[in-house]
Amino acid sequence: MILCDTGILITIGDRREPKHHAYRLAISGYACPLLTTWAFLTEAMYLTHRLGGWRI
């Protein structure tokens, strides 16, 4: 299992992030699942909300 923090959550979720494609490529090769904590998820949602929300 791999624990991911706020930076990874935001980067893989936002295509406008400069390292989005590099992170997506890197995690696609992992055999283990990515896990996070409520604290990292809460921080990611707070930061994306302050930037105008997550655009779908």
Backbone as XML, in Angstrom:
<?xml version="1.0"?>
<chain id="A" units="angstrom">
  <residue number="1" name="MET">
    <atom name="N" x="0.845" y="-1.168" z="0.000"/>
    <atom name="CA" x="0.000" y="0.000" z="0.000"/>
    <atom name="C" x="0.897" y="1.239" z="0.000"/>
  </residue>
  <residue number="2" name="ILE">
    <atom name="N" x="0.439" y="2.276" z="-0.654"/>
    <atom name="CA" x="1.186" y="3.530" z="-0.745"/>
    <atom name="C" x="0.290" y="4.649" z="-0.226"/>
  </residue>
  <residue number="3" name="LEU">
    <atom name="N" x="0.796" y="5.383" z="0.747"/>
    <atom name="CA" x="0.049" y="6.486" z="1.330"/>
    <atom name="C" x="0.329" y="7.758" z="0.531"/>
  </residue>
  <residue number="4" name="CYS">
    <atom name="N" x="-0.710" y="8.387" z="0.016"/>
    <atom name="CA" x="-0.511" y="9.617" z="-0.750"/>
    <atom name="C" x="-1.041" y="10.813" z="0.045"/>
  </residue>
  <residue number="5" name="ASP">
    <atom name="N" x="-0.349" y="11.937" z="-0.121"/>
    <atom name="CA" x="-0.700" y="13.143" z="0.626"/>
    <atom name="C" x="-1.507" y="14.099" z="-0.234"/>
  </residue>
  <residue number="6" name="THR">
    <atom name="N" x="-1.730" y="15.285" z="0.286"/>
    <atom name="CA" x="-2.555" y="16.292" z="-0.375"/>
    <atom name="C" x="-2.038" y="16.657" z="-1.763"/>
  </residue>
  <residue number="7" name="GLY">
    <atom name="N" x="-0.734" y="16.830" z="-1.889"/>
    <atom name="CA" x="-0.155" y="17.222" z="-3.177"/>
    <atom name="C" x="-0.458" y="16.238" z="-4.282"/>
  </residue>
  <residue number="8" name="ILE">
    <atom name="N" x="-0.349" y="14.969" z="-3.993"/>
    <atom name="CA" x="-0.641" y="13.946" z="-5.000"/>
    <atom name="C" x="-2.121" y="13.940" z="-5.343"/>
  </residue>
  <residue number="9" name="LEU">
    <atom name="N" x="-2.983" y="14.055" z="-4.341"/>
    <atom name="CA" x="-4.424" y="14.070" z="-4.602"/>
    <atom name="C" x="-4.809" y="15.214" z="-5.532"/>
  </residue>
  <residue number="10" name="ILE">
    <atom name="N" x="-4.278" y="16.389" z="-5.270"/>
    <atom name="CA" x="-4.607" y="17.550" z="-6.095"/>
    <atom name="C" x="-4.012" y="17.406" z="-7.492"/>
  </residue>
  <residue number="11" name="THR">
    <atom name="N" x="-2.778" y="16.948" z="-7.572"/>
    <atom name="CA" x="-2.103" y="16.855" z="-8.867"/>
    <atom name="C" x="-2.744" y="15.819" z="-9.778"/>
  </residue>
  <residue number="12" name="ILE">
    <atom name="N" x="-3.111" y="14.662" z="-9.259"/>
    <atom name="CA" x="-3.725" y="13.667" z="-10.140"/>
    <atom name="C" x="-5.178" y="14.000" z="-10.459"/>
  </residue>
  <residue number="13" name="GLY">
    <atom name="N" x="-5.785" y="14.865" z="-9.669"/>
    <atom name="CA" x="-7.172" y="15.247" z="-9.910"/>
    <atom name="C" x="-7.348" y="16.473" z="-10.780"/>
  </residue>
  <residue number="14" name="ASP">
    <atom name="N" x="-6.286" y="17.216" z="-11.013"/>
    <atom name="CA" x="-6.379" y="18.469" z="-11.778"/>
    <atom name="C" x="-5.451" y="18.410" z="-12.990"/>
  </residue>
  <residue number="15" name="ARG">
    <atom name="N" x="-6.029" y="18.299" z="-14.162"/>
    <atom name="CA" x="-5.243" y="18.186" z="-15.397"/>
    <atom name="C" x="-4.411" y="19.421" z="-15.699"/>
  </residue>
  <residue number="16" name="ARG">
    <atom name="N" x="-4.736" y="20.526" z="-15.061"/>
    <atom name="CA" x="-3.969" y="21.760" z="-15.302"/>
    <atom name="C" x="-2.654" y="21.792" z="-14.527"/>
  </residue>
  <residue number="17" name="GLU">
    <atom name="N" x="-2.499" y="20.913" z="-13.557"/>
    <atom name="CA" x="-1.263" y="20.861" z="-12.775"/>
    <atom name="C" x="-0.103" y="20.433" z="-13.677"/>
  </residue>
  <residue number="18" name="PRO">
    <atom name="N" x="1.043" y="21.101" z="-13.558"/>
    <atom name="CA" x="2.185" y="20.793" z="-14.442"/>
    <atom name="C" x="2.652" y="19.340" z="-14.401"/>
  </residue>
  <residue number="19" name="LYS">
    <atom name="N" x="2.571" y="18.684" z="-13.280"/>
    <atom name="CA" x="3.062" y="17.307" z="-13.168"/>
    <atom name="C" x="1.948" y="16.256" z="-13.231"/>
  </residue>
  <residue number="20" name="HIS">
    <atom name="N" x="0.763" y="16.672" z="-13.668"/>
    <atom name="CA" x="-0.387" y="15.766" z="-13.711"/>
    <atom name="C" x="-0.074" y="14.489" z="-14.493"/>
  </residue>
  <residue number="21" name="HIS">
    <atom name="N" x="0.399" y="14.627" z="-15.714"/>
    <atom name="CA" x="0.630" y="13.454" z="-16.568"/>
    <atom name="C" x="1.760" y="12.582" z="-16.025"/>
  </residue>
  <residue number="22" name="ALA">
    <atom name="N" x="2.792" y="13.189" z="-15.481"/>
    <atom name="CA" x="3.901" y="12.421" z="-14.901"/>
    <atom name="C" x="3.417" y="11.606" z="-13.700"/>
  </residue>
  <residue number="23" name="TYR">
    <atom name="N" x="2.592" y="12.206" z="-12.853"/>
    <atom name="CA" x="2.077" y="11.485" z="-11.678"/>
    <atom name="C" x="1.144" y="10.362" z="-12.102"/>
  </residue>
  <residue number="24" name="ARG">
    <atom name="N" x="0.268" y="10.647" z="-13.059"/>
    <atom name="CA" x="-0.659" y="9.606" z="-13.533"/>
    <atom name="C" x="0.103" y="8.426" z="-14.121"/>
  </residue>
  <residue number="25" name="LEU">
    <atom name="N" x="1.131" y="8.718" z="-14.894"/>
    <atom name="CA" x="1.948" y="7.664" z="-15.485"/>
    <atom name="C" x="2.657" y="6.865" z="-14.388"/>
  </residue>
  <residue number="26" name="ALA">
    <atom name="N" x="3.194" y="7.550" z="-13.409"/>
    <atom name="CA" x="3.916" y="6.881" z="-12.323"/>
    <atom name="C" x="2.994" y="5.962" z="-11.519"/>
  </residue>
  <residue number="27" name="ILE">
    <atom name="N" x="1.805" y="6.445" z="-11.158"/>
    <atom name="CA" x="0.936" y="5.614" z="-10.323"/>
    <atom name="C" x="0.264" y="4.494" z="-11.115"/>
  </residue>
  <residue number="28" name="SER">
    <atom name="N" x="0.187" y="4.615" z="-12.418"/>
    <atom name="CA" x="-0.427" y="3.539" z="-13.207"/>
    <atom name="C" x="0.423" y="2.271" z="-13.180"/>
  </residue>
  <residue number="29" name="GLY">
    <atom name="N" x="1.718" y="2.407" z="-12.870"/>
    <atom name="CA" x="2.589" y="1.243" z="-12.809"/>
    <atom name="C" x="2.669" y="0.585" z="-11.447"/>
  </residue>
  <residue number="30" name="TYR">
    <atom name="N" x="2.002" y="1.154" z="-10.436"/>
    <atom name="CA" x="2.041" y="0.586" z="-9.093"/>
    <atom name="C" x="1.125" y="-0.628" z="-9.001"/>
  </residue>
  <residue number="31" name="ALA">
    <atom name="N" x="1.612" y="-1.667" z="-8.370"/>
    <atom name="CA" x="0.783" y="-2.850" z="-8.140"/>
    <atom name="C" x="-0.039" y="-2.689" z="-6.863"/>
  </residue>
  <residue number="32" name="CYS">
    <atom name="N" x="0.378" y="-1.780" z="-6.001"/>
    <atom name="CA" x="-0.302" y="-1.553" z="-4.721"/>
    <atom name="C" x="-1.348" y="-0.448" z="-4.862"/>
  </residue>
  <residue number="33" name="PRO">
    <atom name="N" x="-2.388" y="-0.504" z="-4.052"/>
    <atom name="CA" x="-3.375" y="0.585" z="-4.079"/>
    <atom name="C" x="-2.834" y="1.850" z="-3.402"/>
  </residue>
  <residue number="34" name="LEU">
    <atom name="N" x="-3.326" y="2.989" z="-3.849"/>
    <atom name="CA" x="-3.017" y="4.252" z="-3.185"/>
    <atom name="C" x="-4.039" y="4.475" z="-2.084"/>
  </residue>
  <residue number="35" name="LEU">
    <atom name="N" x="-3.556" y="4.837" z="-0.930"/>
    <atom name="CA" x="-4.429" y="5.127" z="0.198"/>
    <atom name="C" x="-4.144" y="6.531" z="0.699"/>
  </residue>
  <residue number="36" name="THR">
    <atom name="N" x="-5.122" y="7.112" z="1.348"/>
    <atom name="CA" x="-4.931" y="8.424" z="1.947"/>
    <atom name="C" x="-5.654" y="8.451" z="3.287"/>
  </residue>
  <residue number="37" name="THR">
    <atom name="N" x="-5.551" y="9.550" z="3.980"/>
    <atom name="CA" x="-6.238" y="9.699" z="5.260"/>
    <atom name="C" x="-7.294" y="10.790" z="5.128"/>
  </residue>
  <residue number="38" name="TRP">
    <atom name="N" x="-8.196" y="10.837" z="6.078"/>
    <atom name="CA" x="-9.214" y="11.893" z="6.075"/>
    <atom name="C" x="-8.575" y="13.263" z="6.154"/>
  </residue>
  <residue number="39" name="ALA">
    <atom name="N" x="-7.475" y="13.372" z="6.876"/>
    <atom name="CA" x="-6.817" y="14.678" z="7.012"/>
    <atom name="C" x="-6.315" y="15.181" z="5.657"/>
  </residue>
  <residue number="40" name="PHE">
    <atom name="N" x="-5.685" y="14.303" z="4.874"/>
    <atom name="CA" x="-5.196" y="14.720" z="3.554"/>
    <atom name="C" x="-6.358" y="15.023" z="2.612"/>
  </residue>
  <residue number="41" name="LEU">
    <atom name="N" x="-7.391" y="14.209" z="2.672"/>
    <atom name="CA" x="-8.558" y="14.439" z="1.816"/>
    <atom name="C" x="-9.242" y="15.756" z="2.173"/>
  </residue>
  <residue number="42" name="THR">
    <atom name="N" x="-9.382" y="16.026" z="3.458"/>
    <atom name="CA" x="-9.990" y="17.281" z="3.903"/>
    <atom name="C" x="-9.175" y="18.483" z="3.447"/>
  </residue>
  <residue number="43" name="GLU">
    <atom name="N" x="-7.859" y="18.397" z="3.585"/>
    <atom name="CA" x="-6.992" y="19.498" z="3.149"/>
    <atom name="C" x="-7.090" y="19.708" z="1.646"/>
  </residue>
  <residue number="44" name="ALA">
    <atom name="N" x="-7.123" y="18.635" z="0.880"/>
    <atom name="CA" x="-7.232" y="18.750" z="-0.584"/>
    <atom name="C" x="-8.545" y="19.425" z="-0.980"/>
  </residue>
  <residue number="45" name="MET">
    <atom name="N" x="-9.637" y="19.039" z="-0.335"/>
    <atom name="CA" x="-10.930" y="19.653" z="-0.650"/>
    <atom name="C" x="-10.952" y="21.121" z="-0.254"/>
  </residue>
  <residue number="46" name="TYR">
    <atom name="N" x="-10.358" y="21.455" z="0.876"/>
    <atom name="CA" x="-10.279" y="22.848" z="1.320"/>
    <atom name="C" x="-9.483" y="23.691" z="0.320"/>
  </residue>
  <residue number="47" name="LEU">
    <atom name="N" x="-8.327" y="23.185" z="-0.093"/>
    <atom name="CA" x="-7.486" y="23.953" z="-1.015"/>
    <atom name="C" x="-8.134" y="24.103" z="-2.384"/>
  </residue>
  <residue number="48" name="THR">
    <atom name="N" x="-8.750" y="23.048" z="-2.902"/>
    <atom name="CA" x="-9.389" y="23.168" z="-4.215"/>
    <atom name="C" x="-10.620" y="24.063" z="-4.154"/>
  </residue>
  <residue number="49" name="HIS">
    <atom name="N" x="-11.326" y="24.049" z="-3.032"/>
    <atom name="CA" x="-12.477" y="24.940" z="-2.877"/>
    <atom name="C" x="-12.029" y="26.409" z="-2.896"/>
  </residue>
  <residue number="50" name="ARG">
    <atom name="N" x="-10.925" y="26.699" z="-2.234"/>
    <atom name="CA" x="-10.408" y="28.065" z="-2.199"/>
    <atom name="C" x="-9.974" y="28.538" z="-3.590"/>
  </residue>
  <residue number="51" name="LEU">
    <atom name="N" x="-9.636" y="27.608" z="-4.473"/>
    <atom name="CA" x="-9.220" y="27.950" z="-5.826"/>
    <atom name="C" x="-10.382" y="27.951" z="-6.813"/>
  </residue>
  <residue number="52" name="GLY">
    <atom name="N" x="-11.590" y="27.803" z="-6.318"/>
    <atom name="CA" x="-12.752" y="27.837" z="-7.196"/>
    <atom name="C" x="-13.400" y="26.484" z="-7.364"/>
  </residue>
  <residue number="53" name="GLY">
    <atom name="N" x="-12.973" y="25.505" z="-6.606"/>
    <atom name="CA" x="-13.559" y="24.169" z="-6.686"/>
    <atom name="C" x="-12.862" y="23.297" z="-7.708"/>
  </residue>
  <residue number="54" name="TRP">
    <atom name="N" x="-13.302" y="22.070" z="-7.751"/>
    <atom name="CA" x="-12.738" y="21.103" z="-8.677"/>
    <atom name="C" x="-13.586" y="21.096" z="-9.923"/>
  </residue>
  <residue number="55" name="ARG">
    <atom name="N" x="-13.009" y="21.415" z="-11.030"/>
    <atom name="CA" x="-13.761" y="21.462" z="-12.292"/>
    <atom name="C" x="-13.821" y="20.078" z="-12.915"/>
  </residue>
  <residue number="56" name="ILE">
    <atom name="N" x="-15.013" y="19.676" z="-13.284"/>
    <atom name="CA" x="-15.204" y="18.345" z="-13.853"/>
    <atom name="C" x="-15.361" y="18.445" z="-15.353"/>
  </residue>
</chain>
